[in-house]
């Protein structure tokens, strides 16, 4: 059974959030949802086997020494506009006087 003691200077909403979080971590919601309908033994075994395989594959990927790490690039910070056409070149205004590089519509 999960118990949550309300701390001093803690709102009831915060205590309720902690209670829900503990219920999620312990799997109570998943268990209650699973018992709302009947599941055949063969289906349950099949589902549990899939879950076990998924967990094994996840652990294998996590502990793989040859695993390639993804490189996350930082977003470039927004530069302030310095007048002109918005701070960068625009595809609508190429600055070549209307010459479209020799391409024309027929």
C-alpha positions as CSV (number, residue, x, y, z in Angstrom):
1,X,0.0,0.0,0.0
2,X,1.3,3.4,-0.9
3,X,1.2,6.1,1.7
4,X,2.1,9.8,1.2
5,X,2.5,12.1,4.2
6,X,1.6,15.7,3.5
7,X,4.6,17.8,4.5
8,X,4.3,21.1,6.3
9,X,3.8,24.0,3.9
10,X,2.9,21.6,1.1
11,X,-0.3,22.0,-0.9
12,X,-2.8,19.2,-1.2
13,X,-2.3,19.2,-5.0
14,X,1.5,18.7,-4.6
15,X,0.9,15.7,-2.3
16,X,-1.6,14.3,-4.7
17,X,1.0,14.6,-7.5
18,X,3.5,12.7,-5.4
19,X,0.9,10.0,-4.7
20,X,0.1,9.6,-8.4
21,X,3.8,9.5,-9.3
22,X,4.4,6.7,-6.7
23,X,1.4,4.8,-8.1
24,X,2.9,5.1,-11.6
25,X,6.3,3.9,-10.5
26,X,4.9,0.9,-8.6
27,X,2.8,-0.2,-11.5
28,X,-0.6,0.1,-9.8
29,X,-2.3,1.9,-12.7
30,X,-1.0,-0.6,-15.2
31,X,-2.1,-3.5,-13.0
32,X,-5.6,-2.0,-12.6
33,X,-5.9,-1.4,-16.3
34,X,-4.8,-4.9,-17.1
35,X,-7.5,-6.4,-14.9
36,X,-10.4,-4.4,-16.4
37,X,-10.8,-7.2,-19.0
38,X,-10.1,-10.9,-19.1
39,X,-6.9,-12.0,-20.8
40,X,-6.4,-15.6,-21.9
41,X,-3.4,-17.4,-20.4
42,X,-1.8,-17.8,-23.8
43,X,-2.2,-14.1,-24.6
44,X,-0.7,-13.2,-21.3
45,X,2.3,-15.5,-21.8
46,X,2.8,-14.1,-25.3
47,X,2.6,-10.5,-24.0
48,X,5.0,-11.2,-21.1
49,X,7.4,-12.9,-23.5
50,X,7.4,-9.9,-25.8
51,X,8.0,-7.6,-22.7
52,X,10.9,-9.7,-21.6
53,X,12.5,-9.7,-25.0
54,X,12.1,-6.0,-25.2
55,X,13.8,-5.5,-21.9
56,X,16.6,-7.8,-22.8
57,X,17.2,-6.0,-26.1
58,X,17.1,-2.6,-24.3
59,X,19.7,-3.8,-21.8
60,X,21.9,-5.2,-24.5
61,X,21.8,-1.9,-26.4
62,X,22.6,0.0,-23.2
63,X,25.6,-2.2,-22.3
64,X,27.0,-2.5,-25.8
65,X,30.6,-1.3,-25.8
66,X,30.5,-0.6,-29.5
67,X,27.5,1.6,-29.2
68,X,27.7,4.8,-31.2
69,X,26.6,7.9,-29.2
70,X,24.5,10.5,-30.9
71,X,26.1,13.9,-31.1
72,X,23.7,16.6,-30.2
73,X,24.3,19.9,-31.8
74,X,23.4,23.1,-30.0
75,X,21.0,25.4,-31.6
76,X,22.5,28.6,-32.7
77,X,21.2,31.5,-30.6
78,X,19.0,34.0,-32.4
79,X,21.1,36.9,-33.6
80,X,19.5,40.3,-33.4
81,X,18.4,41.9,-36.7
82,X,20.7,44.5,-38.1
83,X,18.3,46.0,-40.5
84,X,18.1,45.2,-44.2
85,X,16.0,42.2,-45.2
86,X,15.9,40.5,-41.8
87,X,19.5,39.7,-41.1
88,X,20.1,37.1,-43.8
89,X,19.9,36.5,-47.4
90,X,16.4,35.9,-48.7
91,X,15.5,33.5,-51.6
92,X,12.9,36.1,-52.8
93,X,15.4,38.9,-53.1
94,X,18.6,37.6,-54.7
95,X,19.9,41.0,-55.5
96,X,20.7,40.2,-59.1
97,X,18.2,42.5,-60.6
98,X,15.6,39.9,-61.6
99,X,18.0,37.6,-63.4
100,X,17.0,34.1,-62.4
101,X,20.2,32.5,-63.5
102,X,19.1,31.6,-67.0
103,X,16.1,29.6,-65.9
104,X,12.8,30.8,-67.3
105,X,9.3,29.4,-67.4
106,X,7.9,28.5,-70.7
